Amino acid sequence: MERFDVVIIGSGAGGAPIAARLARAGHSVLVLEKGPLLRTQEEHPLGVSDFKRDELFATGAEKRLTLSGVANRFDSFYGSHVEPDLNDEPHIYEGADGLDRATIEGYTAQVVGGGTQLYGAVSLRFSELDLRLGSFNAGRNDIVGDPNGDVRREARDWPIDYATLEPYYCEAERLIGINGTRANQGKPFSADHYQTPYAPNPISAYVATGMDALGLPRYRTPLAVITEDHAPSGRTVPAAAEAAKTGYVNRYGDPLGLKSNTWVALLRPLSGMANFTLRANCVVTHLEMAGDRIGKVVYRDVAGRPVEVAGKLVVVACSAIESVRLLLLSGERDPAFTARLNGNGLLGRYFLTHCFGGAEAIMPGRFDKSVSLDSDWATDACASEDFIRSQGLWAGGAIYNNTSDQALPISLARTHGSQDMDTIWQTFVDDTALTGDALNAFFDANFGTRLSVSFMANQVPLFDNRIELHPSIRDKWGRRVAYIRKTWHSHDVHLMNVFAEQCRRILAFGGDGGKGQFPVSEFGAIYMAANARARIANHILGGMRFGSDAADSVLDPNCRAWQFDNLYVTDGAFMPTSGGANPTLTIQANALRVADQLLARL
C-alpha cells in the first residue's frame, strides 16, 4: 500500500490550496479526483482545448432523465460536460410537494479543478459580521419572520474571526489571480493583490447610475479571471483584451485558462514535482478507520480496480454534498466509524446554500456582451449593521450585476419559468408559445439587452436541512446517492424579498439619470422569494460545521474531525453560516489557513 504525507480527496477550492502549500514545502501529496484532467489549448499538443464552449457540443443531443423513482423522470436536461450525468450519479432532493426529484445543484463538477472550472468567478470576501452572527443576533427581538426564535437559537459564530482569516484572503487573491478594486468594499484589507479590471461593459452604466442615485458605495466586482500576466501560476494573457474576455466562460470550462480555476492557478505549476501526484478518474469509495485515525483511503482507479492508499493526514474536499455522502458511505460499511464521527448526530445537518435572487430588465438598445466578464459593479451597502437592523434582518449580503446574457438561447430556456433546476426548453415553449419567426424575433429583441442585478445573502441554518443517503436510488457504482432535505425558513423569505426589492430599485434608478424612471415600461422579471424558494441554489455549504464545542459541531476550529486525529474536511461543508457572498474565495482562504495547521503537524 502506497503511503503519503497527505492524501487529498478533491481538487477544487478546498483541496488544491492545501496540495499546493504542502507540496511546495517538500511533503509527499496525493490528490485523488473523480473526474478527468481536461487541457486548455495551451496544454493540448494540437492547440485545441478539451473544453467545449458551446453547450450543444458540451452535452451532446438532448438528454432524458430515465432514472426510476423520481418525479421528473423523462424530463429533458442539459449540463456542462464536466458535470455528472444526471442518470449516472444524481443528487436527489425532496420537493415541496414531498416528491423526489433528481438534479445536479450548485457547481458540482467531475473534473480536475472541481467547481472552480464552472463557477462564475465572483470572488468576494465575507464580511466581519458574517463570522459572528450568533453573538450579533443574541437577545434580539426585532427579527422579522422569526416567530419561534429559530435565528437566535440556531445562529452560530465561527470559531475564527475575520482578523484570523484576513491574511489568507490576501494570499488567496495573490495566488489565484483575481481582478477587481478594493476601494468602497466594506471589509478591511491589509494588502491589495487585485489585478486591474477591464473597462466595464457600457450596459453596466445603468447599474452604476442606480447605485450612485441610491447612495450605495460601489466597486468593481472581484473576478477570478486574470487580466494581466500572473507570476504565481505562470499564466499570460493575450495581447488583445477581447480575446481574454471571450476566453472566460461562466458555467463552462475556460479553454484559454484565463479563468483562475484551481488546476491552472495552483496544481498545474506543481506538475513537475516528484513529491506531487495527481490521479484523475479515480473514485474514492470509502475511508477505513484504524483506531482514532483514518488508516486507508480506498478508491477505484481508471480501470475500475480497487486501490488502497494511506496518508499521515487525510483531507476530504469533494464539495459539501459529496463529502458528507462519502463519510456516510464509510459509516455504512463500519458502524464504529459512524459512532466515532457522528456521535452527536450532526453529520449532514445544517445543510446550507444561499438566499439569492434579484431583478432583471430589458435595456434600450443592444450591447455587445460577448466581450464582457460576468459582472462589473458590486456593493456591500446591504451588509452594514444599520441596513440589517433597519430591515429586521438577521444578516446581510452582497449585490452585484450580471453583465452577460444567459450564454445561449438554451440557457435562457433552462431558467424561464423553472420550478426546479432541470426544467428547460419545453417549459420555455409552453410558457411563451413562441415558434418560428416569433421565436427568432424574441431572441433578436432580448439578447444583448438583458441586464440583471442579483444578491447573495445568508440563509438561516436549520437542523432539519440535511444531507442523507437515499434509501433506494444508487449511482453507477452501486453506491447510495445523496438525498437532500431542505426548506426555507420564513425569515429567509423576508430576507429575499428585501434584497430583491433593493435590486429592483437599482435598476429603476438606473434610468433617466438616476431619477427612478426605468428606461422601458416594464421589468423582465423580479426574482423574489416566490421564485427563489423553489431552488436549492448554486452554493453547496454546511453539513459538517466547525466550532469550538465538540457537542455542537462535527469539526474543530482547524477543520479536523473531533474524534479522528488525522481527518480534515475543507470544502464548504465546514461553514456554520453561509456568508453574505459567493463562498469560493472564503473556502480557498480557509484551506490555506488549515494548510498551515497541517504543516505544523508534519
C-alpha positions as CSV (number, residue, x, y, z in Angstrom):
1,M,0.0,0.0,0.0
2,E,1.4,3.4,-1.0
3,R,1.9,5.9,1.7
4,F,1.9,9.7,1.5
5,D,2.2,12.5,3.9
6,V,-1.2,13.8,2.8
7,V,-4.0,12.3,0.8
8,I,-6.5,14.9,-0.5
9,I,-9.8,13.9,-2.0
10,G,-10.9,16.5,-4.4
11,S,-9.0,19.1,-6.5
12,G,-11.2,22.1,-6.2
13,A,-11.3,25.1,-3.9
14,G,-11.0,23.2,-0.6
15,G,-8.3,20.7,-1.7
16,A,-6.0,22.4,-4.2
17,P,-4.7,25.2,-1.9
18,I,-3.6,22.6,0.7
19,A,-1.9,20.5,-2.0
20,A,0.0,23.5,-3.3
21,R,1.1,24.6,0.1
22,L,2.3,21.2,1.4
23,A,3.9,20.1,-1.9
24,R,5.9,23.3,-2.1
25,A,7.0,22.6,1.5
26,G,8.5,19.3,0.4
27,H,5.9,16.9,1.6
28,S,4.5,14.0,-0.4
29,V,1.0,14.8,-1.6
30,L,-1.6,12.6,-3.4
31,V,-4.7,14.3,-4.9
32,L,-7.5,12.0,-6.0
33,E,-10.1,13.4,-8.4
34,K,-13.2,11.6,-9.6
35,G,-13.2,13.4,-13.0
36,P,-10.8,13.8,-15.9
37,L,-8.0,16.2,-16.5
38,L,-9.1,18.5,-19.3
39,R,-6.5,20.5,-21.0
40,T,-6.5,24.2,-22.1
41,Q,-5.5,24.9,-25.6
42,E,-2.1,25.9,-24.3
43,E,-1.6,22.4,-22.9
44,H,-3.0,20.5,-25.8
45,P,-0.5,19.3,-28.4
46,L,-2.9,20.3,-31.2
47,G,-3.7,23.7,-29.7
48,V,-7.4,22.7,-29.3
49,S,-8.8,22.7,-25.8
50,D,-10.6,19.7,-24.3
51,F,-13.2,22.1,-23.1
52,K,-16.2,22.9,-25.3
53,R,-17.8,26.3,-25.1
54,D,-21.0,25.6,-27.0
55,E,-23.4,23.8,-24.7
56,L,-24.8,21.8,-27.6
57,F,-21.4,20.3,-28.1
58,A,-20.7,20.1,-24.4
59,T,-23.7,18.0,-23.7
60,G,-24.5,16.2,-27.0
61,A,-28.0,15.6,-28.0
62,E,-30.9,16.4,-25.8
63,K,-30.9,14.2,-22.7
64,R,-33.7,12.5,-21.0
65,L,-33.8,11.6,-17.3
66,T,-34.5,7.8,-17.3
67,L,-33.8,7.3,-13.6
68,S,-36.7,5.5,-12.0
69,G,-38.2,6.6,-8.7
70,V,-38.2,10.4,-9.4
71,A,-41.0,12.7,-10.2
72,N,-39.1,14.4,-13.0
73,R,-38.4,11.2,-14.9
74,F,-38.3,11.7,-18.7
75,D,-37.7,15.4,-18.3
76,S,-35.0,16.8,-20.5
77,F,-31.9,18.2,-19.0
78,Y,-28.7,19.9,-20.1
79,G,-25.5,20.3,-18.3
80,S,-21.9,21.2,-18.8
81,H,-19.7,18.3,-20.0
82,V,-17.8,18.3,-16.7
83,E,-20.9,17.8,-14.6
84,P,-22.1,14.4,-13.6
85,D,-24.5,12.7,-15.9
86,L,-27.9,13.0,-14.2
87,N,-28.7,9.4,-14.9
88,D,-25.4,8.0,-13.6
89,E,-24.9,10.0,-10.4
90,P,-27.7,12.3,-9.4
91,H,-28.4,14.2,-6.3
92,I,-32.0,13.6,-5.1
93,Y,-33.9,16.3,-3.3
94,E,-37.3,16.2,-1.7
95,G,-39.5,18.8,-3.3
96,A,-42.1,21.0,-1.6
97,D,-44.7,18.5,-2.7
98,G,-42.9,15.6,-1.0
99,L,-41.9,14.0,-4.3
100,D,-38.3,13.2,-5.1
101,R,-36.5,14.9,-8.0
102,A,-33.1,14.4,-9.5
103,T,-30.8,17.3,-10.0
104,I,-27.2,18.5,-10.1
105,E,-27.3,21.5,-7.9
106,G,-24.5,24.0,-7.5
107,Y,-21.2,24.0,-9.2
108,T,-20.8,20.3,-8.8
109,A,-18.2,19.1,-11.2
110,Q,-16.3,15.9,-12.0
111,V,-13.1,17.3,-13.4
112,V,-9.7,18.4,-12.1
113,G,-10.3,21.8,-10.6
114,G,-13.8,20.8,-9.4
115,G,-16.4,23.5,-9.2
116,T,-13.8,26.2,-10.0
117,Q,-14.0,25.1,-13.6
118,L,-17.7,26.0,-13.6
119,Y,-18.1,29.0,-11.3
120,G,-18.8,32.5,-12.4
121,A,-15.6,33.5,-10.7
122,V,-17.1,36.1,-8.4
123,S,-14.6,36.3,-5.6
124,L,-16.0,38.4,-2.8
125,R,-14.8,38.3,0.8
126,F,-17.2,37.6,3.6
127,S,-17.8,40.5,6.0
128,E,-16.6,40.7,9.6
129,L,-20.2,40.3,10.7
130,D,-20.7,37.2,8.6
131,L,-18.5,35.3,11.0
132,R,-20.2,36.4,14.2
133,L,-23.9,36.2,13.5
134,G,-24.5,34.2,16.7
135,S,-23.4,36.9,19.0
136,F,-24.9,39.6,16.8
137,N,-28.4,38.1,17.0
138,A,-28.4,37.1,20.6
139,G,-31.2,38.7,22.5
140,R,-32.7,40.4,19.5
141,N,-36.5,40.8,19.3
142,D,-36.7,42.8,16.1
143,I,-36.1,40.0,13.6
144,V,-39.0,39.8,11.1
145,G,-40.4,36.4,10.2
146,D,-38.9,34.5,13.2
147,P,-41.9,33.7,15.4
148,N,-40.2,30.8,17.1
149,G,-36.8,32.4,17.7
150,D,-35.1,30.0,15.3
151,V,-32.5,32.6,14.3
152,R,-31.4,33.3,17.9
153,R,-31.3,29.6,18.6
154,E,-29.5,28.4,15.5
155,A,-27.1,31.2,14.5
156,R,-23.5,30.4,15.3
157,D,-20.3,32.4,15.5
158,W,-17.4,31.0,13.6
159,P,-14.6,29.7,15.8
160,I,-12.3,32.0,14.0
161,D,-12.7,35.7,13.4
162,Y,-12.2,37.9,10.3
163,A,-8.8,39.1,11.5
164,T,-7.5,35.5,11.6
165,L,-8.8,34.8,8.1
166,E,-7.8,38.1,6.5
167,P,-4.1,37.4,5.7
168,Y,-5.3,34.2,4.0
169,Y,-7.8,36.2,1.9
170,C,-4.8,38.3,0.8
171,E,-2.8,35.2,-0.1
172,A,-5.6,33.6,-2.0
173,E,-6.2,36.7,-4.0
174,R,-2.5,36.7,-4.9
175,L,-2.1,33.0,-5.7
176,I,-5.4,32.5,-7.5
177,G,-5.3,35.6,-9.8
178,I,-8.2,38.0,-9.3
179,N,-9.1,41.3,-10.9
180,G,-11.1,44.0,-9.1
181,T,-10.9,47.1,-6.9
182,R,-10.5,47.4,-3.1
183,A,-12.0,50.9,-2.8
184,N,-15.5,51.1,-1.3
185,Q,-15.5,47.5,-0.1
186,G,-17.0,47.1,3.3
187,K,-14.2,44.7,4.5
188,P,-10.8,45.5,5.9
189,F,-7.8,44.8,3.6
190,S,-4.2,44.5,4.9
191,A,-2.9,44.3,1.3
192,D,-4.3,44.7,-2.2
193,H,-3.4,42.0,-4.7
194,Y,-6.1,42.7,-7.3
195,Q,-5.2,42.9,-11.0
196,T,-6.6,45.8,-12.9
197,P,-10.1,45.1,-14.2
198,Y,-11.2,45.7,-17.8
199,A,-13.3,48.7,-18.6
200,P,-16.9,48.0,-17.7
201,N,-19.4,47.0,-20.4
202,P,-21.5,50.0,-21.4
203,I,-24.7,48.3,-20.4
204,S,-23.4,48.3,-16.8
205,A,-23.7,52.1,-16.7
206,Y,-27.3,51.6,-15.7
207,V,-26.2,49.8,-12.6
208,A,-23.6,52.3,-11.7
209,T,-26.1,55.1,-12.1
210,G,-28.7,53.3,-10.0
211,M,-26.2,52.5,-7.2
212,D,-25.0,56.1,-7.2
213,A,-28.5,57.6,-7.1
214,L,-29.3,55.4,-4.1
215,G,-26.1,56.3,-2.3
216,L,-24.8,52.8,-2.4
217,P,-20.9,52.7,-2.5
218,R,-19.9,50.6,-5.4
219,Y,-16.7,48.8,-6.5
220,R,-15.7,46.6,-9.4
221,T,-16.7,43.0,-8.7
222,P,-13.7,40.9,-7.9
223,L,-13.5,38.1,-10.5
224,A,-11.1,35.2,-10.7
225,V,-10.1,35.9,-14.2
226,I,-6.6,37.2,-15.0
227,T,-6.3,40.5,-16.9
228,E,-2.5,40.7,-16.6
229,D,0.3,38.1,-16.7
230,H,0.1,36.1,-13.4
231,A,3.5,35.3,-12.0
232,P,2.4,32.7,-9.3
233,S,0.9,30.4,-11.9
234,G,3.0,31.4,-14.9
235,R,-0.1,32.3,-17.0
236,T,0.0,35.1,-19.6
237,V,-2.9,37.0,-21.2
238,P,-3.4,37.6,-24.9
239,A,-2.3,41.0,-26.2
240,A,-5.9,41.7,-27.3
241,A,-8.2,42.3,-24.3
242,E,-11.2,41.0,-26.3
243,A,-9.5,37.6,-26.5
244,A,-9.2,37.4,-22.8
245,K,-12.8,38.4,-22.3
246,T,-14.2,35.9,-24.6
247,G,-12.0,33.2,-23.2
248,Y,-13.9,33.5,-19.9
249,V,-16.8,31.1,-19.7
250,N,-19.4,31.1,-16.9
251,R,-20.8,27.6,-16.2
252,Y,-18.4,26.1,-18.6
253,G,-14.7,25.3,-18.5
254,D,-12.4,28.0,-19.9
255,P,-10.4,26.8,-23.0
256,L,-7.8,29.6,-22.6
257,G,-7.0,29.0,-18.9
258,L,-7.7,32.7,-18.0
259,K,-10.4,31.9,-15.5
260,S,-8.5,31.1,-12.3
261,N,-9.6,27.6,-11.6
262,T,-7.5,25.6,-9.2
263,W,-5.9,23.5,-11.9
264,V,-4.3,26.3,-13.8
265,A,-3.7,28.5,-10.8
266,L,-2.5,26.0,-8.2
267,L,-2.0,22.5,-9.4
268,R,-0.6,22.7,-12.9
269,P,2.5,24.6,-11.6
270,L,3.2,21.5,-9.4
271,S,3.2,19.1,-12.2
272,G,6.9,18.6,-12.5
273,M,7.5,18.0,-8.7
274,A,8.4,14.4,-7.7
275,N,6.5,14.7,-4.4
276,F,3.2,15.7,-6.0
277,T,0.9,13.1,-7.5
278,L,-2.5,13.8,-9.2
279,R,-4.7,10.9,-10.1
280,A,-7.7,11.7,-12.2
281,N,-10.6,9.5,-13.0
282,C,-10.3,7.9,-9.6
283,V,-13.5,7.4,-7.5
284,V,-13.0,7.2,-3.7
285,T,-15.4,4.7,-2.4
286,H,-14.8,4.9,1.3
287,L,-12.4,5.5,4.2
288,E,-11.4,2.9,6.7
289,M,-10.5,3.7,10.3
290,A,-7.7,2.4,12.4
291,G,-8.4,3.4,16.0
292,D,-8.7,7.2,16.1
293,R,-7.2,7.6,12.6
294,I,-8.1,7.1,9.0
295,G,-5.9,4.1,8.1
296,K,-6.9,3.7,4.5
297,V,-8.4,5.6,1.6
298,V,-9.9,3.2,-0.9
299,Y,-10.6,4.2,-4.5
300,R,-11.3,2.7,-7.9
301,D,-8.7,3.6,-10.5
302,V,-9.4,4.5,-14.1
303,A,-9.7,0.8,-14.9
304,G,-12.2,0.2,-12.0
305,R,-9.7,-1.7,-9.8
306,P,-9.8,-1.1,-6.1
307,V,-6.7,0.6,-4.7
308,E,-5.7,1.4,-1.1
309,V,-3.5,4.3,-0.1
310,A,-2.7,5.8,3.3
311,G,-1.8,9.3,4.4
312,K,-0.5,10.6,7.7
313,L,-3.2,13.2,7.1
314,V,-6.4,12.8,5.1
315,V,-8.3,15.8,3.7
316,V,-11.8,15.4,2.3
317,A,-12.7,18.2,-0.1
318,C,-15.1,16.9,-2.7
319,S,-17.9,19.5,-2.3
320,A,-20.2,19.6,0.7
321,I,-22.8,17.1,-0.5
322,E,-20.3,14.6,-1.8
323,S,-18.1,14.9,1.2
324,V,-20.9,14.2,3.6
325,R,-22.0,11.4,1.4
326,L,-18.5,9.8,1.3
327,L,-18.4,9.8,5.1
328,L,-21.9,8.4,5.4
329,L,-21.0,5.7,3.0
330,S,-17.9,4.9,5.0
331,G,-20.0,4.7,8.1
332,E,-22.5,2.4,6.3
333,R,-19.6,-0.1,6.0
334,D,-18.4,0.2,9.5
335,P,-20.8,1.3,12.4
336,A,-17.8,2.1,14.5
337,F,-16.9,4.7,12.0
338,T,-20.3,6.4,12.4
339,A,-20.2,6.1,16.2
340,R,-16.8,8.0,16.3
341,L,-17.6,10.6,13.7
342,N,-21.3,11.2,14.3
343,G,-21.8,10.7,18.0
344,N,-23.6,14.0,18.3
345,G,-25.9,13.3,15.3
346,L,-24.8,16.4,13.4
347,L,-23.1,14.8,10.3
348,G,-25.1,16.1,7.3
349,R,-27.2,18.5,9.4
350,Y,-27.4,22.3,8.9
351,F,-27.0,21.9,5.2
352,L,-26.9,25.4,3.7
353,T,-27.0,27.2,0.4
354,H,-27.6,30.9,-0.1
355,C,-30.6,33.2,-0.2
356,F,-30.4,34.5,-3.8
357,G,-32.5,36.3,-6.4
358,G,-32.6,39.8,-7.9
359,A,-34.3,41.7,-10.7
360,E,-33.9,41.8,-14.4
361,A,-34.9,44.1,-17.2
362,I,-34.7,44.8,-20.9
363,M,-32.5,47.8,-21.6
364,P,-33.0,50.2,-24.5
365,G,-30.5,49.5,-27.3
366,R,-28.3,46.4,-27.8
367,F,-24.9,45.9,-26.4
368,D,-22.0,43.5,-27.4
369,K,-21.8,41.5,-24.2
370,S,-19.6,38.7,-25.8
371,V,-16.6,40.8,-24.8
372,S,-17.6,41.1,-21.1
373,L,-16.8,39.3,-18.0
374,D,-19.7,38.2,-15.8
375,S,-20.1,41.2,-13.5
376,D,-19.0,44.8,-13.3
377,W,-20.3,46.5,-10.2
378,A,-21.0,45.4,-6.6
379,T,-22.0,47.0,-3.4
380,D,-21.7,46.0,0.3
381,A,-24.2,48.5,1.5
382,C,-26.7,45.8,2.4
383,A,-24.1,44.1,4.6
384,S,-23.9,47.0,7.0
385,E,-25.4,46.7,10.5
386,D,-27.5,49.7,10.0
387,F,-29.2,48.3,6.9
388,I,-29.6,44.9,8.6
389,R,-31.3,46.2,11.7
390,S,-33.4,48.7,9.7
391,Q,-34.9,45.9,7.7
392,G,-35.4,43.4,10.6
393,L,-32.8,41.1,9.1
394,W,-30.6,38.6,10.8
395,A,-27.7,39.0,8.4
396,G,-26.7,40.9,5.3
397,G,-25.3,40.2,1.8
398,A,-23.8,41.5,-1.4
399,I,-25.5,42.8,-4.5
400,Y,-23.8,42.8,-8.0
401,N,-24.9,43.0,-11.6
402,N,-24.8,40.2,-14.2
403,T,-23.5,41.6,-17.4
404,S,-23.7,38.7,-19.7
405,D,-26.7,37.2,-21.3
406,Q,-27.5,33.7,-20.2
407,A,-25.0,32.3,-22.6
408,L,-27.1,30.8,-25.4
409,P,-30.9,30.6,-26.0
410,I,-30.9,27.2,-24.5
411,S,-29.6,28.6,-21.2
412,L,-32.4,31.2,-21.3
413,A,-34.9,28.4,-21.8
414,R,-33.4,26.5,-18.9
415,T,-34.4,29.1,-16.4
416,H,-37.5,30.6,-17.8
417,G,-40.4,29.8,-15.5
418,S,-38.5,26.9,-14.0
419,Q,-39.6,25.4,-10.7
420,D,-36.5,23.3,-10.4
421,M,-33.0,23.4,-11.8
422,D,-33.7,20.9,-14.6
423,T,-36.6,22.4,-16.4
424,I,-35.5,23.6,-19.9
425,W,-36.6,24.2,-23.4
426,Q,-40.1,22.7,-23.2
427,T,-41.0,24.9,-20.3
428,F,-40.0,28.0,-22.3
429,V,-42.0,26.9,-25.3
430,D,-45.0,26.1,-23.2
431,D,-44.9,29.4,-21.3
432,T,-44.3,31.7,-24.3
433,A,-46.0,29.7,-27.2
434,L,-43.2,31.2,-29.4
435,T,-42.3,29.3,-32.5
436,G,-40.7,30.1,-35.9
437,D,-40.4,33.8,-36.8
438,A,-41.8,34.9,-33.4
439,L,-39.2,32.9,-31.6
440,N,-36.4,34.4,-33.7
441,A,-37.8,37.9,-33.1
442,F,-37.8,37.2,-29.3
443,F,-34.1,36.3,-29.4
444,D,-33.3,39.3,-31.5
445,A,-35.1,41.6,-29.1
446,N,-33.7,40.1,-25.9
447,F,-30.2,39.1,-26.5
448,G,-27.7,41.9,-25.9
449,T,-30.3,43.9,-24.0
450,R,-31.0,41.9,-20.8
451,L,-29.4,43.2,-17.6
452,S,-29.9,41.7,-14.1
453,V,-28.9,42.7,-10.6
454,S,-28.5,39.8,-8.2
455,F,-28.0,39.3,-4.5
456,M,-26.3,36.7,-2.4
457,A,-27.2,36.6,1.3
458,N,-27.0,34.4,4.4
459,Q,-29.5,31.5,4.8
460,V,-30.8,30.7,8.3
461,P,-29.2,27.4,9.4
462,L,-31.8,24.8,10.3
463,F,-31.2,21.4,11.9
464,D,-33.7,19.7,9.6
465,N,-32.0,20.9,6.5
466,R,-29.8,17.9,5.9
467,I,-27.9,15.5,3.6
468,E,-28.7,11.8,3.9
469,L,-28.3,8.7,1.8
470,H,-31.3,7.9,-0.4
471,P,-33.0,4.6,0.7
472,S,-33.1,3.1,-2.8
473,I,-31.5,5.1,-5.6
474,R,-27.9,4.2,-6.3
475,D,-25.2,5.6,-8.6
476,K,-23.5,3.8,-11.5
477,W,-21.0,2.3,-9.0
478,G,-23.8,0.8,-6.9
479,R,-23.5,3.4,-4.0
480,R,-26.5,5.1,-2.5
481,V,-26.8,8.7,-3.7
482,A,-27.2,11.8,-1.7
483,Y,-30.7,12.7,-0.5
484,I,-31.2,16.4,0.2
485,R,-33.9,17.6,2.6
486,K,-34.2,21.4,2.5
487,T,-36.8,24.1,3.2
488,W,-36.6,27.8,3.5
489,H,-37.2,29.4,6.9
490,S,-39.9,32.1,7.0
491,H,-37.2,34.7,7.7
492,D,-35.4,33.6,4.5
493,V,-38.5,34.6,2.6
494,H,-38.5,38.0,4.2
495,L,-34.8,38.5,3.5
496,M,-35.1,37.5,-0.1
497,N,-37.9,39.9,-0.7
498,V,-36.0,42.8,0.9
499,F,-32.9,42.1,-1.2
500,A,-34.9,41.6,-4.4
501,E,-36.5,45.0,-3.9
502,Q,-33.1,46.6,-3.5
503,C,-32.1,45.1,-6.8
504,R,-35.2,46.4,-8.4
505,R,-34.6,49.9,-7.1
506,I,-31.0,49.8,-8.5
507,L,-32.4,49.1,-11.9
508,A,-35.2,51.6,-11.6
509,F,-32.9,54.4,-10.7
510,G,-30.5,53.4,-13.4
511,G,-32.8,55.0,-16.0
512,D,-33.2,58.7,-16.7
513,G,-30.1,59.9,-14.9
514,G,-31.0,58.4,-11.6
515,K,-34.5,59.8,-11.2
516,G,-36.2,56.5,-10.7
517,Q,-37.6,56.3,-14.2
518,F,-36.9,53.0,-15.7
519,P,-35.8,53.2,-19.4
520,V,-38.6,51.0,-20.6
521,S,-42.1,50.4,-19.3
522,E,-41.7,47.1,-17.6
523,F,-39.2,44.8,-16.0
524,G,-38.4,41.4,-17.5
525,A,-38.7,39.7,-14.1
526,I,-38.2,40.3,-10.4
527,Y,-36.7,37.2,-8.8
528,M,-38.3,37.5,-5.3
529,A,-38.9,34.8,-2.8
530,A,-41.6,33.0,-4.7
531,N,-39.1,32.2,-7.4
532,A,-36.1,31.6,-5.2
533,R,-37.8,29.2,-2.8
534,A,-38.2,26.6,-5.5
535,R,-34.5,26.2,-5.9
536,I,-31.6,24.6,-4.0
537,A,-29.2,27.3,-5.3
538,N,-25.7,27.2,-6.6
539,H,-23.6,27.2,-3.5
540,I,-23.3,24.0,-1.5
541,L,-22.3,24.6,2.1
542,G,-22.7,23.2,5.6
543,G,-23.4,19.6,6.7
544,M,-20.2,19.3,8.8
545,R,-19.9,22.6,10.6
546,F,-16.8,23.6,12.5
547,G,-16.9,25.0,16.0
548,S,-15.3,25.3,19.4
549,D,-17.6,22.8,21.1
550,A,-17.4,19.1,20.2
551,A,-21.0,18.6,21.2
552,D,-22.2,21.3,18.8
553,S,-20.1,20.7,15.7
554,V,-18.5,18.0,13.6
555,L,-15.1,19.7,13.0
556,D,-12.8,21.6,15.4
557,P,-11.7,25.1,14.6
558,N,-8.9,23.8,12.3
559,C,-11.5,21.7,10.4
560,R,-10.3,18.4,11.9
561,A,-13.0,15.8,12.8
562,W,-13.2,16.0,16.6
563,Q,-12.8,12.2,17.1
564,F,-10.3,11.5,14.4
565,D,-6.7,12.5,14.7
566,N,-5.9,12.8,11.0
567,L,-9.2,13.6,9.2
568,Y,-9.9,17.1,7.9
569,V,-12.8,18.5,5.8
570,T,-12.0,21.7,3.9
571,D,-14.7,22.3,1.3
572,G,-17.8,24.4,2.0
573,A,-19.1,21.7,4.4
574,F,-17.3,23.4,7.3
575,M,-19.3,26.6,7.3
576,P,-21.8,27.1,10.2
577,T,-23.4,30.0,8.4
578,S,-23.3,30.6,4.6
579,G,-21.9,34.1,4.5
580,G,-23.2,37.1,2.6
581,A,-21.3,36.5,-0.6
582,N,-20.1,33.8,-3.1
583,P,-18.2,31.3,-1.0
584,T,-15.3,30.1,-3.2
585,L,-12.7,32.7,-2.1
586,T,-13.5,32.0,1.6
587,I,-13.1,28.3,1.0
588,Q,-9.7,28.8,-0.6
589,A,-8.6,31.2,2.1
590,N,-9.6,28.8,4.9
591,A,-7.9,26.0,3.1
592,L,-4.7,27.9,3.1
593,R,-5.2,28.6,6.9
594,V,-5.7,24.8,7.5
595,A,-2.7,24.1,5.4
596,D,-0.6,26.0,7.9
597,Q,-2.0,23.8,10.7
598,L,-1.1,20.7,8.7
599,L,2.4,21.9,8.1
600,A,2.9,22.2,11.8
601,R,1.9,18.6,12.2
602,L,4.2,17.1,9.6
